[in-house]
Amino acid sequence: MNKAYKFRLYPNAEQMNLLTRTFGCVRFIYNKMLGDKIDYYHETGKKLSNTPAQYKEEFPWLKEVDSLALANAQLHLQAAYRNFFRSPKSGFPKFKSKHRHQDSYTTNNQKGSIRMEEGRIKLPKIGFVKLKQHRPVPKDYAIKSATVSKTPKGKYFVSVLFEYEEVIQPVKAENVVGLDFSMKELFVSSDGVTAAYPRYYRQSMEQLQKEQRRLSKCRIGSKNRNKQRIRVARLHEKVSHQRKDFLHKLSRQITNVYDAVCIEDLNMQGMSQSLNFGK
């Protein structure tokens, strides 16, 4: 069984610099490989099979960061191509912007290159980084990979993927509920219970528009623009946390009462995007 746990990281100044360089190298190799694939196809009509290792002679600074982080960038690019050919509506792979909402990279555990101790985690090429371990890790676990990310507010997190054996205990479903999608509420249960959308985004919309107008008036590259960008990011992060908190509490209430939950097989993401539900 695989399960991921997310922890807050507290890197020191030197580690922050190393993480920033890794984020940049991962973004660079992804964009470089994508650009070369596009150019090669336009020139020859054929597929280019390129790897991060091919670029290290031309760009020797790529050797300074975790090689597995670069390898995972290649895997992510391959996955983007597969998704496009499987479902063209998902869109052709896009170049990654330096100014996108969040930086991240994934690395793999090889012979203990990633390991957790009390209050810290070891990451390849980074060393031991302090973390907030707010929950115990599974017993007899094996770390498979770790994804390090940085939010627009400058917070660092690591999502650690654990592999461990867990015996699923059979449960006799005596108390079952069905959840039906509703146009007005989040859902309507078979017991007649409804859950309304909290509308956190609408509640913050006036303040968000005000801060975004201020951001648009700041000179690009200025310190004031960066400060204002963080203010806008804080508002978006607040709304995101409110939604997650609401959904976690609601799902906990349901699982505390019922043994099994049945839901409709609908494309909820597509419907919510087209109709602006939950805004």
N, C-alpha and C positions, 0 to 999 in steps of 0.2 A: 504494500500500500504506500502511495506517495502522498505527502502532505507538506504544504509550505507554511512557514511562520515568518512573519514580518517584524523586524526589530528596528528601533531607532539607533543610528550610529552617531558617535561623537569623535570624529577624526581630529588629530592635531593639525597644525598648520602645514607641516611637511606632508602628511597623508592627504590633506585636502588638495595640495598641489599635484600629487601623484594621481589622485582620482580625477582631477580636472584634465590632466594629460591623457589619461586612459579614455575618458569620455570623448575627448577630441579625436584621438587616434581611431577609436571605434567608428565614430561618425565619418571620419575621413576615408577609411578603408571601405566602408559601405558605399559611400558616394562615388569613390574612385572605381570600384568594381562595377557598380551600376552604370556609370558613364562609359566605361570601356566596353561593356557588354552591348550597350546601345550603339556606340560608334562602330563596333565590329560587325554588328548585324546589318547596319545601314551600308557598310562597305562590301560585305561578302554575302549577306543573306544567310549566314550561318550563326550557330550558337557559339559563344566564347566560354570556355571552361577556365576561369582564372581563380587563383587562390591568394590569400594574404601574403604567403611566403614569397610570391613572385615580386612583390613590391618592396621588400625590405632592403634590397641593394640600392634601389633608386631613392628610397626614403628611409635611411638608416635609423632615424628616431623612432620608427615603429618597433625596433628591437627593445626599446626601453620599457615597454608596457607588457602586460600579461598577454602571451600569445594565444591563450584560449579565449580571451575576450575578443580578439580579432577573428578567431575561427568561428565563434558564435555569431559574429556580425555576418560572416559568409552564410551561415545556416539560416539566419533571419532573412537574408536577401533571397536565398533559394526558396524559402517558404513563401515569401511575397510573390515570387514568380509562379509557384504552384497554385496559390490562391487565385491569381489572375487568370491562369489558363483553365482552372476548374470553374471559376465563376467570374467572367469578365466584368460583371457589375461591381466587383470589389475594387476595381481600378488597377491601372498599371503601377508597378513599384515606383515610389516617389523618393526624391532626394531628401535627406534629413537636414533640416535647418539648424544652425547654431543657436537660433533664438526660439526653438520650439519649447513647449511648456515644461518638458522634463528630460533630463539627461539620464542615461542608464547603460549598463553593460552587464553581460552574464558570463560567468566563469564556471569551470567544472572542478570537481574534487578529484585529484590524482595523488594517490599514496599519501593522504593526509595533508595535502596542500591547503585544504580548508578544514578548519576544526574550531570548535567552540570550547571555551573555558568559562569559568565563572566571571561574567561581566565583560567578556571580550571575545572577539572572533578573529581568526587568522585568515587573511586573504592573500592570494599570490601577488607578489611584487609590492604589496602594501604593508604587510606585517600585521601585528596584532592591533586591532582597532577596538576602542571602548564601545560597548553597546548597552542598551537598556533591555535587559532580559526580563520582560514582564510576565513570562509564562515558562514553565518547565518544558524541556524538549522530550520527545518520546524515548522510552527506555529501549535499549538494543537498537538504536537507530543507526543509519548510515547516511551521511551527507552526500547528495548527488551533485548539487550545483548551488550557486548563490548569485542573485541578481542585485547589484548595487545601483541605487538611484538617488538623484538629487532633485528636490522640488524647486519651483521658482522662488520660494521663500528662503532657499539655501539650506534646507534640512536634508540630512542624509539618512537613507534607510537601506537595509539589506533584507531581501526575501530569500530565506534558506529552504531549499527543497530537501526533505528527509524521505528516506525509504526505510520502511520497517514493517514487520509482520504484525498483523492485528487480526484476531479471530472475531469475525462479525457474529454476534449473538443473535439467533433467530428470535423475532418478536411476533407474537400473535396479535394481528391487527384487529383489535376489538372496537376501537374508537377511530373512525375514519371520517375525513372531511374532504369535500371537493371545493376548489377555488375556481371561480369563473371570472373571466375578464369583464370589466365593466367600462362603459364610456364615460361615466362620471366619477367613479371611485377606482382605487387601486385594484380591488377585487370584491366580489360578493361570494360568500361561502354558502355551502349547501344548507347551513343552519340559519341563513338569512343575515349573517353578520357582514357588515361592510367596513372597508378601510379607506378613508379619504386621503387624497394626495395632500401632503403638508404644504406644498407651494413655497418652499424655502427660497427658490430663485426669485419668484415674484416679490417676496418680502424684501429681498436685498437689491432689487433691480434699480430703484431710484438712487441708492448710494453707489451702486456699481457704475451706472451711467455717468454720475458725477465724477467719479474717480477716473473713468476711461476718457472723459473729455479733457481732464487735466493732463492725462498721459499723452493725448494726441497733440497737445500744445507744447510739450517739452522737446527740446532739441535732441535729435538722435545722437546717442553716444555720450550724453552729458550725465553727470552724477545725479542730478535731479530727476532725470528720466528713469534711471535705474531705481531710485528710491520710490518713485511713483509706480513703476512696474511691480515692485514688491507689494505695494499697498493693494493694487488690483489683484495680484495673485493671492493675497491673504483673504480677500472677499470670496474669490472662487473656491479656495480651499475650505473656508468656513461652510459654504453651501454644500460642498462635497461631504464634509464630515457630518453635517446635519442629516443628510440623506442616508449615509451609511449607518448612523446611530439609530435613525428611525427604523430602517429595514432590519437591523440586527435585533432590536427590541421586539419588533412585531413578529419576526420569525421565531424568536425564543418563546413568545407567548403561545404561538401556534403549536410548536413542538412539545411544549410542556403539557398541553391538553390532549393532543391527538397522537395516535400510534402511527398513522399513515396519512399522507396528504396527496390528493390527486389534482392535477392541474391540466389545463388545455395545452395542446401542442401548437402554439401560435408563434409567429415571428414578432415578438413583443418589441424588439429593438427597432425594426423597421416601422411598425405602427406608431411607436412613441415619437420617432423622428419626424414622421409625416404629419402627425396631429398635435405635436408639441405637448404631449401629456407630461405631467409632473413638473412643468416649468414653474 
